[in-house]
Amino acid sequence: MDLQQLFKYNAENYLNSSLSFAGLGQAYEIKGDKQKAIDAFMRAYKLNSDLPVPVEALARLGIKVGLE
């Protein structure tokens, strides 16, 4: 099982875990799948808007969320 598969498994089995979706987003970003990364980071952000990982990652991917 590679890292992406592990995070995908976690996200599918822990639907309310922002960390699982943030990890999945990181795996997708590393593999170069921008849209899947954005989707996963957005899910993580919606689950926990205080978690800095998805906010920072979305900014890197050109999506602005959070306080303006």
Secondary structure as GFF3:
##gff-version 3
##sequence-region A 1 68
A	DSSP	alpha_helix	3	13	.	.	.	ID=ss1
A	DSSP	alpha_helix	18	31	.	.	.	ID=ss2
A	DSSP	alpha_helix	34	47	.	.	.	ID=ss3
A	DSSP	alpha_helix	52	60	.	.	.	ID=ss4
###
